[in-house]
């Protein structure tokens, strides 16, 4: 009886990432496309939380991906490829000169709370697409309230509470100690938690604000476009959570942070990603020279 031949163990995720990056650095177009495909949606979701609007997030994602691909040769495997890419993305987003409207107005959560109370309808919105527009108001509102945090606190909240990264990884991304990250995160959580518990009926049934009663005001102010709800109908990643699924998760959690954490698993717009692919394969990109 012949002895059984030993089967080698499949390569670990770390080895697979290293091989993929090595091929990309060598100029393998398919490998470069794979790197972009793996990173584009998580980086887009990071950008979206930091800059609020999808159009600005698309532009930021393109710039971040080009920087990631252009610096692949500097990745030493000190962190997972996505964690390393987050570090590049966070550095870009923290130093972005363009300000969101809330940043430009230096809008605080207290001022934002007062704005939500102004124009709150006595009854739920009953017009066309009532459920869809209520979803849009919630998603838009949770995006806007994040912009009321200073960028350092906002990104700490996004990494720690929304993406649920451990303090060691999040601290490495930010280039600070784990202790400093935890303190920054706690400040952000306290601000957001206080705001949500005093304001948001989704987080606290006794709070005054209801998404369905803000629809009329949001429509009047142009903050929600009934013909093109940008968040509620935003494309999601393959196999990702839809608006309806995250609403059910949020209801089950009964957690203030869940109001902000639970957005659909947004996908980076394909047209923008195709434009990036065109740049990478244009013959003008340093990695492929």
C-alpha positions as CSV (number, residue, x, y, z in Angstrom):
1,X,0.0,0.0,0.0
2,X,1.5,3.3,-1.1
3,X,1.8,6.0,1.6
4,X,-0.6,8.9,1.3
5,X,0.9,12.0,-0.2
6,X,0.8,15.0,2.1
7,X,-1.3,17.9,0.8
8,X,0.2,21.3,1.4
9,X,-1.9,23.7,3.5
10,X,-3.6,26.4,1.5
11,X,-1.9,29.8,1.7
12,X,-3.0,32.0,4.5
13,X,-4.9,35.2,3.9
14,X,-1.7,37.1,4.6
15,X,0.3,35.2,2.1
16,X,-2.4,35.6,-0.5
17,X,-2.4,39.4,0.0
18,X,1.4,39.5,-0.3
19,X,1.3,37.5,-3.5
20,X,-1.4,39.8,-4.9
21,X,0.5,42.9,-4.1
22,X,3.7,41.6,-5.4
23,X,2.0,40.8,-8.7
24,X,0.5,44.3,-8.8
25,X,3.9,46.0,-8.1
26,X,5.3,43.9,-10.9
27,X,2.8,45.6,-13.2
28,X,0.2,42.8,-13.5
29,X,-2.9,44.6,-14.7
30,X,-5.3,41.9,-13.4
31,X,-3.7,42.1,-9.9
32,X,-3.9,45.9,-9.8
33,X,-7.6,45.6,-10.7
34,X,-8.1,43.0,-7.9
35,X,-6.5,45.3,-5.4
36,X,-8.8,48.1,-6.4
37,X,-11.8,45.9,-6.4
38,X,-11.0,44.6,-2.8
39,X,-10.5,48.1,-1.4
40,X,-12.9,50.3,-3.3
41,X,-16.2,49.7,-1.3
42,X,-14.6,49.9,2.2
43,X,-12.7,53.1,1.3
44,X,-15.8,54.6,-0.3
45,X,-17.8,54.0,2.9
46,X,-15.0,55.6,4.9
47,X,-15.0,58.7,2.6
48,X,-18.8,58.9,2.7
49,X,-18.8,59.1,6.5
50,X,-16.2,61.8,6.5
51,X,-17.4,64.1,3.7
52,X,-21.2,63.4,3.9
53,X,-22.3,63.6,0.3
54,X,-21.8,60.7,-2.3
55,X,-20.4,63.0,-5.0
56,X,-17.6,64.3,-2.7
57,X,-17.0,60.7,-1.4
58,X,-16.6,59.4,-5.0
59,X,-13.9,62.1,-5.7
60,X,-12.2,61.3,-2.4
61,X,-12.3,57.6,-3.0
62,X,-10.7,58.0,-6.4
63,X,-7.8,60.1,-5.0
64,X,-7.3,57.6,-2.1
65,X,-7.2,54.6,-4.4
66,X,-4.7,56.2,-6.7
67,X,-2.5,56.9,-3.7
68,X,-2.9,53.4,-2.4
69,X,-2.0,51.8,-5.7
70,X,0.9,54.3,-6.3
71,X,2.4,53.4,-2.9
72,X,1.8,49.6,-2.9
73,X,5.6,49.1,-3.0
74,X,5.8,50.6,0.5
75,X,3.4,48.1,2.0
76,X,5.5,45.8,4.2
77,X,2.7,43.7,5.6
78,X,2.8,45.5,9.0
79,X,-1.0,45.5,8.9
80,X,-3.7,44.0,6.6
81,X,-3.9,45.6,3.2
82,X,-7.3,47.2,4.0
83,X,-6.0,48.5,7.4
84,X,-3.0,50.0,5.6
85,X,-5.3,51.5,2.9
86,X,-7.5,53.0,5.7
87,X,-4.4,54.7,7.0
88,X,-3.8,56.4,3.6
89,X,-7.4,57.2,3.3
90,X,-7.7,58.7,6.8
91,X,-4.6,60.9,6.3
92,X,-6.1,62.2,3.0
93,X,-9.5,62.9,4.5
94,X,-8.3,64.6,7.7
95,X,-6.3,67.0,5.6
96,X,-8.9,67.6,2.9
97,X,-9.3,71.4,2.4
98,X,-12.9,71.2,1.2
99,X,-15.3,71.5,4.2
100,X,-18.8,70.1,4.6
101,X,-21.6,72.7,5.1
102,X,-21.7,71.7,8.8
103,X,-17.9,72.3,9.1
104,X,-18.0,75.6,7.3
105,X,-20.8,76.8,9.6
106,X,-19.0,75.3,12.6
107,X,-22.4,73.7,13.5
108,X,-22.5,72.0,16.9
109,X,-24.7,69.1,17.9
110,X,-26.7,71.5,20.1
111,X,-27.4,73.8,17.2
112,X,-28.2,70.9,15.0
113,X,-30.7,69.7,17.6
114,X,-32.4,73.0,17.6
115,X,-32.7,72.9,13.8
116,X,-34.4,69.5,14.0
117,X,-37.0,70.8,16.5
118,X,-37.8,73.7,14.1
119,X,-40.4,72.7,11.6
120,X,-41.1,69.2,13.0
121,X,-44.6,68.3,11.8
122,X,-47.4,67.2,14.2
123,X,-48.1,64.1,12.2
124,X,-46.2,61.5,10.2
125,X,-45.7,62.3,6.5
126,X,-48.4,60.6,4.4
127,X,-47.4,61.6,0.9
128,X,-46.0,59.5,-1.9
129,X,-43.1,57.1,-1.1
130,X,-43.6,57.9,2.6
131,X,-41.5,55.0,3.9
132,X,-38.7,55.5,1.4
133,X,-38.5,59.2,2.3
134,X,-38.5,58.5,6.0
135,X,-35.5,56.2,5.4
136,X,-33.8,58.9,3.4
137,X,-34.3,61.4,6.2
138,X,-32.8,59.1,8.8
139,X,-29.8,58.2,6.7
140,X,-29.2,61.8,5.7
141,X,-29.6,63.0,9.3
142,X,-27.2,60.5,10.7
143,X,-24.6,61.5,8.1
144,X,-25.2,65.2,8.9
145,X,-24.8,64.7,12.7
146,X,-21.5,63.1,12.2
147,X,-20.3,66.3,10.5
148,X,-20.9,68.1,13.7
149,X,-18.0,66.3,15.3
150,X,-14.5,67.7,14.7
151,X,-12.7,65.5,12.2
152,X,-10.4,63.8,14.7
153,X,-13.4,62.7,16.8
154,X,-15.4,61.9,13.7
155,X,-12.8,59.5,12.3
156,X,-12.3,57.9,15.7
157,X,-16.0,57.3,15.9
158,X,-16.2,55.9,12.4
159,X,-13.3,53.5,12.9
160,X,-14.3,52.4,16.4
161,X,-18.1,52.4,16.4
162,X,-19.1,52.2,12.7
163,X,-16.4,49.9,11.4
164,X,-15.9,48.3,14.8
165,X,-12.1,48.1,14.6
166,X,-10.1,47.2,17.6
167,X,-8.2,50.0,19.4
168,X,-4.8,48.7,18.3
169,X,-5.7,48.7,14.6
170,X,-7.6,52.1,14.8
171,X,-4.7,53.7,16.7
172,X,-2.2,52.4,14.1
173,X,-4.3,53.9,11.3
174,X,-4.4,57.2,13.1
175,X,-0.7,57.1,14.1
176,X,-1.5,57.5,17.8
177,X,-1.4,55.3,20.9
178,X,-4.2,52.9,21.7
179,X,-4.8,54.9,24.9
180,X,-5.1,58.2,23.0
181,X,-7.5,56.5,20.5
182,X,-9.8,55.2,23.3
183,X,-10.0,58.6,24.9
184,X,-10.8,60.3,21.6
185,X,-13.4,57.6,20.8
186,X,-15.0,58.0,24.3
187,X,-15.4,61.8,23.8
188,X,-17.0,61.2,20.4
189,X,-19.3,58.5,21.8
190,X,-20.4,60.7,24.7
191,X,-21.3,63.6,22.3
192,X,-23.2,61.4,19.9
193,X,-24.9,59.4,22.6
194,X,-26.1,62.5,24.5
195,X,-27.4,64.0,21.3
196,X,-29.2,60.9,20.1
197,X,-30.8,60.1,23.5
198,X,-32.1,63.6,23.8
199,X,-33.2,64.1,20.2
200,X,-33.7,60.9,18.2
201,X,-36.9,58.9,18.5
202,X,-35.2,55.9,16.9
203,X,-32.6,55.8,19.6
204,X,-34.9,56.8,22.4
205,X,-38.7,56.6,22.1
206,X,-39.1,59.4,24.5
207,X,-37.1,61.9,22.4
208,X,-38.9,64.4,20.3
209,X,-37.7,63.9,16.8
210,X,-39.3,61.4,14.3
211,X,-37.9,60.8,10.8
212,X,-41.4,60.6,9.4
213,X,-42.2,64.1,10.8
214,X,-39.1,65.7,9.4
215,X,-39.9,64.7,5.8
216,X,-42.0,67.8,4.9
217,X,-39.3,70.1,6.3
218,X,-36.5,68.2,4.5
219,X,-38.4,68.4,1.2
220,X,-39.0,72.1,1.7
221,X,-35.4,72.8,2.4
222,X,-34.2,70.7,-0.5
223,X,-32.2,68.4,1.8
224,X,-34.1,65.4,0.4
225,X,-34.9,65.0,-3.3
226,X,-38.0,62.8,-3.7
227,X,-36.9,62.0,-7.3
228,X,-33.4,60.9,-6.3
229,X,-33.0,59.8,-2.7
230,X,-29.3,59.4,-2.6
231,X,-28.9,57.2,0.4
232,X,-32.1,55.1,0.5
233,X,-31.6,54.0,-3.1
234,X,-27.8,53.9,-3.1
235,X,-26.3,50.8,-4.7
236,X,-25.0,48.3,-2.2
237,X,-22.1,45.8,-2.4
238,X,-22.9,42.3,-3.7
239,X,-24.3,40.4,-0.8
240,X,-24.4,43.5,1.3
241,X,-27.2,44.7,3.6
242,X,-30.1,46.7,2.2
243,X,-31.9,49.6,3.8
244,X,-34.7,47.4,5.0
245,X,-32.3,44.9,6.6
246,X,-30.3,47.5,8.5
247,X,-33.6,49.1,9.8
248,X,-34.5,45.7,11.3
249,X,-31.1,45.3,12.8
250,X,-31.3,48.8,14.4
251,X,-34.7,48.1,15.9
252,X,-33.4,44.9,17.4
253,X,-30.3,46.5,18.9
254,X,-32.1,49.4,20.7
255,X,-28.7,51.1,20.8
256,X,-28.1,54.8,20.2
257,X,-24.9,54.2,18.3
258,X,-26.8,51.8,15.9
259,X,-28.6,54.8,14.4
260,X,-25.3,55.9,12.9
261,X,-23.6,52.6,12.6
262,X,-26.3,50.9,10.5
263,X,-26.3,52.2,7.0
264,X,-26.5,49.9,4.0
265,X,-23.3,48.4,2.8
266,X,-22.9,51.1,0.1
267,X,-20.9,50.2,-3.0
268,X,-18.6,52.6,-4.7
269,X,-20.2,53.9,-7.9
270,X,-19.1,51.7,-10.9
271,X,-18.6,54.6,-13.3
272,X,-16.1,56.2,-11.0
273,X,-14.3,52.9,-10.5
274,X,-14.2,52.4,-14.2
275,X,-12.6,55.9,-14.5
276,X,-9.9,54.8,-12.0
277,X,-9.2,51.6,-14.0
278,X,-8.8,53.8,-17.1
279,X,-6.2,55.9,-15.3
280,X,-4.3,52.9,-14.0
281,X,-4.1,51.4,-17.4
282,X,-3.5,54.6,-19.4
283,X,0.3,54.1,-19.6
284,X,0.8,57.3,-17.5
285,X,0.6,55.8,-14.1
286,X,4.0,55.4,-12.3
287,X,3.3,51.9,-11.1
288,X,3.0,50.5,-14.6
289,X,6.0,52.4,-16.1
